[in-house]
Amino acid sequence: MELPVVMGRSCSAPLKVCVLLAVIFLPLLVRQRPMTRPPVELGGGQRRWEQCQRVLRTGQVRHSWEQPAADLCRKRQWTPYQARRALQRLARRRGRDARVVLVGDSRVRIVHMKMKERVRLTDYRRDFDLNGTYPTEWRTGSHETVPLRMPALSEDCVEVFVLAAPKAKDGSDDRIAKARCSIINTGAHLRNEFWWRPWLDELYGRRLDELADECWAGRCPDLVVLDGGAWYAVRKRGLDSGQPTAWVARFAAELAALQPRLARLAAATPVLWKLDELYMTEALRGHKSGVTGTLMALAAALHETAALVPQLVVWSSGVTEATRFYHSVCLPLELHRRPTFTGPVRDECLDPTHVGSTVRWLLAETLFDVLLMDVTPPVSGYCC
């Protein structure tokens, strides 16, 4: 039986998976345009940067499990040692440490934390006090302060929000006191920042403005990675279930409002928007998640905005890596009820919201490909 073809190549996953990936990524392949100029300080030049962007795009990069193809290039497989050595070479070349900034929700925070863990970054020690009360971050525009009923915050927490549910109808306070931190880690010639912004609201916009201002002042990040959308898909705001279509419309409107700010930042430094992995609940709950359909609609809205900001690159290849791992590792273990499902791979498969350790490092490897392009010798067949 002939394999279905997805985006110009054979797809070995189940037919439904192939169709799903085609629906998500086809707009990107048709409408996404390369950056019009090389980013700041990338000595490889425009042509190499356009080539390197292919590692970010499904349909243009060949993954390790795929057959060779003349029109596809490969991503590198980095060890932590190789990444640290390349960061050292980059620092010597530029006379400063590299800086990566991630803005969004927990789906980019886990990539930040994996980079911290594997490259052995240390906590940034803040020189200000975070004790006291903190703004709530649940509904857009809500900045009520509530006491933080949490253990002492770690030294790398430079900004904190409290996720607070509304009060009960009887007037009692049933708040969910959970802290979410923005985090900075340093070391190994890398400053790695994560800024907690789950909603595309004014706080998100201000962070984009601040990063752009830093660029124009000569303190530009080498790479900015954005995401946002998962909280719209699961409709977390105010514990309001709502209709998925209304949340998609809200996401699209708030993303469109950010377009000028995105364009200003992307004109100054490389900006990637990480496409959300699907919610894959089959191994945990035995059925597909309805959130996946909403994520597909959010992806379409993102492609529309990206088409209007030519220098904004949509990072889609990570979704392919996450989906392939889930279908080749997690689902077979669940379907056959193998004992190892409660063993080493448990943490890899039992969180439908966040990918496991293996995929997190695959995502980090892609970022290292882009970040370290300038000190990585060109090799035939590789994207960067």
C-alpha positions as CSV (number, residue, x, y, z in Angstrom):
1,M,0.0,0.0,0.0
2,E,1.4,3.4,-1.0
3,L,2.2,5.7,1.9
4,P,0.2,9.0,2.0
5,V,2.3,12.0,1.0
6,V,2.4,15.0,3.3
7,M,4.1,18.2,2.2
8,G,6.0,16.6,-0.7
9,R,7.3,13.5,1.1
10,S,6.0,10.1,2.3
11,C,4.4,10.1,5.7
12,S,4.8,6.9,7.7
13,A,2.5,7.9,10.5
14,P,-1.2,6.9,10.5
15,L,-3.3,8.5,7.8
16,K,-5.2,10.8,10.3
17,V,-1.9,12.1,11.7
18,C,-0.6,12.9,8.2
19,V,-3.8,14.7,7.3
20,L,-3.7,16.6,10.5
21,L,-0.1,17.8,10.0
22,A,-0.9,18.8,6.4
23,V,-3.8,21.0,7.6
24,I,-1.6,22.7,10.2
25,F,1.5,23.3,8.1
26,L,0.3,23.8,4.5
27,P,-0.4,27.6,5.0
28,L,3.1,28.0,6.3
29,L,4.7,26.4,3.3
30,V,2.6,28.5,1.0
31,R,2.8,31.9,2.6
32,Q,5.9,32.1,4.9
33,R,8.6,34.3,3.4
34,P,12.3,34.5,4.5
35,M,13.8,37.4,6.4
36,T,14.6,40.3,4.1
37,R,18.1,40.8,5.6
38,P,20.4,38.8,7.9
39,P,20.0,39.4,11.6
40,V,22.3,41.6,13.6
41,E,25.9,40.2,13.9
42,L,25.3,37.1,11.9
43,G,28.4,37.0,9.8
44,G,27.2,34.1,7.6
45,G,25.2,36.6,5.6
46,Q,21.7,36.6,4.1
47,R,22.1,33.5,2.0
48,R,23.2,31.3,4.9
49,W,20.6,32.7,7.2
50,E,17.8,31.8,4.7
51,Q,19.3,28.3,4.4
52,C,19.4,28.0,8.2
53,Q,15.8,29.0,8.6
54,R,14.8,25.7,6.9
55,V,15.7,23.8,10.2
56,L,12.7,25.6,11.7
57,R,10.2,24.5,9.0
58,T,8.3,21.3,8.5
59,G,8.7,20.3,4.9
60,Q,12.1,21.9,4.5
61,V,14.2,20.0,7.1
62,R,14.9,16.3,7.0
63,H,14.6,14.7,10.4
64,S,16.9,11.8,11.6
65,W,14.3,9.1,11.0
66,E,13.5,10.2,7.4
67,Q,15.1,9.0,4.1
68,P,17.6,11.3,2.4
69,A,16.1,13.8,-0.1
70,A,18.0,16.2,-2.3
71,D,15.6,19.1,-1.6
72,L,15.8,18.7,2.2
73,C,18.6,19.6,4.7
74,R,19.3,18.1,8.1
75,K,19.5,19.6,11.6
76,R,22.5,18.9,13.8
77,Q,22.5,16.7,16.9
78,W,24.2,18.7,19.7
79,T,25.7,17.3,22.8
80,P,25.8,19.6,25.8
81,Y,29.6,19.7,25.5
82,Q,29.5,20.7,21.9
83,A,27.0,23.5,22.7
84,R,29.2,24.9,25.4
85,R,32.3,24.9,23.2
86,A,30.4,26.6,20.4
87,L,29.0,29.2,22.8
88,Q,32.6,29.8,23.9
89,R,33.7,30.4,20.3
90,L,30.8,32.7,19.7
91,A,31.7,34.8,22.8
92,R,35.3,35.1,21.6
93,R,34.2,36.1,18.2
94,R,31.7,38.8,19.3
95,G,33.4,39.9,22.5
96,R,30.3,39.2,24.6
97,D,28.1,36.3,25.8
98,A,25.1,35.2,23.7
99,R,21.6,36.1,24.9
100,V,18.4,34.2,24.2
101,V,15.0,35.5,25.3
102,L,11.9,33.3,25.4
103,V,8.5,34.9,26.0
104,G,5.2,33.0,26.5
105,D,3.8,30.2,28.6
106,S,5.1,26.9,30.1
107,R,5.6,25.4,26.6
108,V,8.6,27.6,26.0
109,R,9.6,27.6,29.7
110,I,10.3,23.9,29.5
111,V,12.7,24.5,26.6
112,H,14.4,27.3,28.7
113,M,14.7,24.9,31.6
114,K,16.2,22.1,29.5
115,M,18.8,24.5,28.1
116,K,19.6,25.5,31.7
117,E,19.9,21.9,32.8
118,R,22.0,20.5,29.9
119,V,24.3,23.5,29.3
120,R,24.7,23.9,33.1
121,L,23.6,27.4,33.6
122,T,23.5,29.0,37.0
123,D,20.8,31.1,38.7
124,Y,20.8,34.8,38.1
125,R,20.8,36.4,41.5
126,R,18.4,39.3,41.6
127,D,19.3,42.3,43.7
128,F,15.8,43.3,44.6
129,D,13.1,41.9,46.9
130,L,10.1,40.0,45.7
131,N,8.5,39.4,49.1
132,G,5.0,40.9,49.7
133,T,2.1,41.0,47.3
134,Y,2.1,40.3,43.5
135,P,-0.1,41.0,40.5
136,T,-2.6,38.3,39.6
137,E,-2.5,37.1,36.0
138,W,-5.7,35.3,35.1
139,R,-7.9,37.8,33.3
140,T,-6.5,40.2,30.8
141,G,-6.0,43.6,32.5
142,S,-6.5,42.2,36.0
143,H,-3.7,43.4,38.3
144,E,-5.2,43.0,41.7
145,T,-2.6,42.2,44.4
146,V,-3.0,39.1,46.6
147,P,-0.6,37.6,49.2
148,L,1.6,35.0,47.8
149,R,1.1,31.8,49.8
150,M,4.0,29.9,48.5
151,P,7.5,28.8,49.7
152,A,10.4,31.1,49.2
153,L,11.0,31.9,45.6
154,S,14.2,30.7,43.8
155,E,17.0,33.2,43.2
156,D,16.5,33.1,39.4
157,C,12.9,34.3,39.7
158,V,13.0,38.0,38.6
159,E,9.3,38.6,38.2
160,V,6.3,36.7,39.7
161,F,2.6,36.4,39.0
162,V,-0.1,34.7,41.0
163,L,-2.7,32.6,39.1
164,A,-5.9,33.6,40.9
165,A,-9.4,32.2,40.3
166,P,-12.4,34.5,40.9
167,K,-14.1,34.5,44.3
168,A,-16.9,32.0,44.8
169,K,-20.5,33.2,44.4
170,D,-21.0,33.0,48.1
171,G,-18.3,35.6,48.6
172,S,-15.7,33.2,50.0
173,D,-12.1,33.4,48.7
174,D,-11.3,30.3,46.8
175,R,-8.2,31.6,45.1
176,I,-5.7,29.3,43.5
177,A,-2.4,30.7,44.9
178,K,0.1,29.5,42.4
179,A,3.2,31.4,41.5
180,R,4.6,31.7,38.0
181,C,8.0,33.3,37.6
182,S,10.0,34.9,34.9
183,I,13.4,33.4,35.0
184,I,17.0,34.4,34.1
185,N,19.9,32.0,34.0
186,T,23.5,32.7,33.1
187,G,26.8,30.9,32.6
188,A,28.6,29.0,29.8
189,H,28.7,32.2,27.8
190,L,24.9,32.3,27.6
191,R,22.3,34.5,29.2
192,N,19.0,32.6,29.0
193,E,15.8,34.5,29.8
194,F,12.2,33.3,30.1
195,W,9.4,35.9,30.6
196,W,6.0,34.6,31.7
197,R,3.4,35.9,29.3
198,P,0.6,33.4,28.7
199,W,-1.8,36.0,27.2
200,L,-1.2,38.2,24.2
201,D,-2.2,41.3,26.2
202,E,-0.6,44.6,27.0
203,L,1.9,42.9,29.3
204,Y,3.0,40.8,26.3
205,G,3.2,43.9,24.1
206,R,5.2,45.8,26.6
207,R,7.8,43.0,26.8
208,L,8.1,43.2,23.0
209,D,8.5,46.9,23.2
210,E,11.2,46.6,25.8
211,L,13.2,44.1,23.8
212,A,13.0,46.3,20.7
213,D,14.1,49.3,22.7
214,E,17.1,47.4,23.9
215,C,18.0,46.5,20.3
216,W,17.9,50.2,19.3
217,A,20.1,50.9,22.3
218,G,22.7,48.3,21.2
219,R,21.8,45.6,23.7
220,C,19.8,43.3,21.4
221,P,19.1,39.6,22.2
222,D,20.7,37.3,19.7
223,L,17.5,35.3,19.4
224,V,13.9,35.8,20.6
225,V,11.5,32.9,20.8
226,L,7.8,33.6,21.3
227,D,4.8,31.5,21.9
228,G,1.2,31.9,23.1
229,G,-2.1,30.2,22.4
230,A,-2.2,27.2,24.7
231,W,-4.1,29.0,27.3
232,Y,-6.6,30.2,24.7
233,A,-7.0,26.6,23.5
234,V,-7.8,25.3,27.0
235,R,-9.7,28.4,27.9
236,K,-8.1,28.9,31.3
237,R,-8.9,32.6,31.7
238,G,-11.1,33.0,34.8
239,L,-12.0,29.3,34.6
240,D,-14.4,30.3,31.9
241,S,-15.1,27.3,29.6
242,G,-16.7,29.4,26.9
243,Q,-16.9,28.5,23.2
244,P,-13.8,27.5,21.3
245,T,-14.7,29.7,18.4
246,A,-14.9,32.8,20.7
247,W,-11.4,32.0,22.1
248,V,-10.0,31.6,18.6
249,A,-11.4,34.9,17.6
250,R,-10.0,36.6,20.7
251,F,-6.5,35.1,20.1
252,A,-6.6,36.3,16.5
253,A,-7.7,39.8,17.5
254,E,-5.0,40.1,20.2
255,L,-2.3,38.7,17.9
256,A,-3.3,41.1,15.2
257,A,-3.0,44.0,17.7
258,L,0.6,42.9,18.4
259,Q,1.6,43.0,14.7
260,P,3.3,46.4,14.7
261,R,5.2,45.5,17.8
262,L,6.2,42.2,16.4
263,A,7.4,43.8,13.2
264,R,9.5,46.4,15.0
265,L,11.3,43.7,17.0
266,A,11.7,41.3,14.1
267,A,13.3,44.1,12.1
268,A,16.1,44.3,14.7
269,T,16.9,40.7,15.6
270,P,15.8,37.1,14.7
271,V,12.3,36.4,16.1
272,L,10.8,32.9,16.0
273,W,7.2,32.0,16.9
274,K,7.1,28.5,18.3
275,L,4.0,26.6,17.0
276,D,2.3,24.7,19.7
277,E,2.5,20.9,19.9
278,L,-0.8,19.1,19.8
279,Y,-2.5,17.9,23.0
280,M,-1.9,14.2,22.8
281,T,-4.0,12.5,25.4
282,E,-4.5,9.0,24.0
283,A,-1.8,7.3,26.1
284,L,-3.1,9.0,29.3
285,R,-6.8,9.1,28.9
286,G,-7.6,6.7,26.0
287,H,-9.1,9.3,23.7
288,K,-8.2,12.3,21.6
289,S,-8.4,15.8,23.1
290,G,-10.8,18.4,21.7
291,V,-8.1,21.0,22.4
292,T,-6.2,19.8,19.3
293,G,-8.8,21.2,17.0
294,T,-8.6,24.6,18.7
295,L,-4.9,24.6,18.3
296,M,-5.2,24.0,14.6
297,A,-7.4,27.1,14.3
298,L,-4.9,29.1,16.4
299,A,-2.1,28.0,14.1
300,A,-4.1,29.3,11.1
301,A,-4.4,32.7,12.7
302,L,-0.7,32.7,13.4
303,H,0.1,32.0,9.8
304,E,-2.1,34.9,8.7
305,T,-0.2,37.3,11.0
306,A,3.2,35.9,10.0
307,A,2.4,36.6,6.4
308,L,2.1,40.3,7.3
309,V,5.4,40.3,9.2
310,P,7.9,39.0,6.7
311,Q,10.8,38.8,9.2
312,L,8.9,36.8,11.7
313,V,9.7,33.1,11.3
314,V,7.1,30.4,12.4
315,W,8.9,27.5,14.0
316,S,6.9,24.4,13.1
317,S,9.5,21.6,12.8
318,G,9.2,20.9,16.6
319,V,5.6,19.9,16.2
320,T,6.7,17.1,13.8
321,E,9.3,15.9,16.3
322,A,6.9,15.9,19.2
323,T,4.2,14.1,17.2
324,R,6.5,11.5,15.9
325,F,7.9,10.7,19.3
326,Y,4.4,10.4,20.8
327,H,3.2,8.0,18.0
328,S,6.4,5.9,17.9
329,V,7.1,5.7,21.6
330,C,4.1,6.6,23.8
331,L,1.2,5.2,22.0
332,P,2.8,1.7,21.4
333,L,3.6,1.5,25.0
334,E,0.1,2.2,26.0
335,L,-1.6,0.0,23.4
336,H,0.5,-3.0,24.4
337,R,0.4,-2.2,28.2
338,R,4.1,-2.8,28.4
339,P,5.5,-2.7,32.0
340,T,8.1,-0.1,30.9
341,F,5.3,2.4,30.6
342,T,5.6,3.1,34.3
343,G,9.4,3.1,34.1
344,P,11.9,5.4,32.4
345,V,9.5,6.7,29.8
346,R,6.7,7.6,32.2
347,D,7.6,11.3,32.4
348,E,8.1,11.3,28.6
349,C,4.5,10.4,27.8
350,L,2.0,11.1,30.7
351,D,1.8,14.9,30.4
352,P,-0.5,15.8,27.4
353,T,0.4,19.5,27.9
354,H,4.2,19.4,27.9
355,V,6.5,17.2,25.9
356,G,9.0,15.0,27.8
357,S,12.7,15.4,28.3
358,T,13.8,13.8,25.0
359,V,11.7,16.2,22.8
360,R,12.6,19.2,25.0
361,W,16.3,18.6,24.1
362,L,15.4,18.2,20.4
363,L,13.7,21.6,20.5
364,A,16.8,23.1,22.3
365,E,19.0,21.5,19.6
366,T,17.1,23.4,16.9
367,L,17.6,26.7,18.8
368,F,21.4,26.0,19.0
369,D,21.5,25.4,15.3
370,V,20.2,28.9,14.7
371,L,22.0,30.6,17.6
372,L,25.4,29.1,16.7
373,M,25.2,29.3,13.0
374,D,27.9,31.9,12.8
375,V,30.6,29.6,14.4
376,T,29.5,26.3,12.9
377,P,31.4,25.4,9.7
378,P,29.0,24.8,6.8
379,V,28.6,21.1,6.1
380,S,26.9,19.8,2.9
381,G,23.4,18.5,3.6
382,Y,22.9,20.4,6.9
383,C,20.6,23.5,7.2
384,C,22.9,25.5,9.4
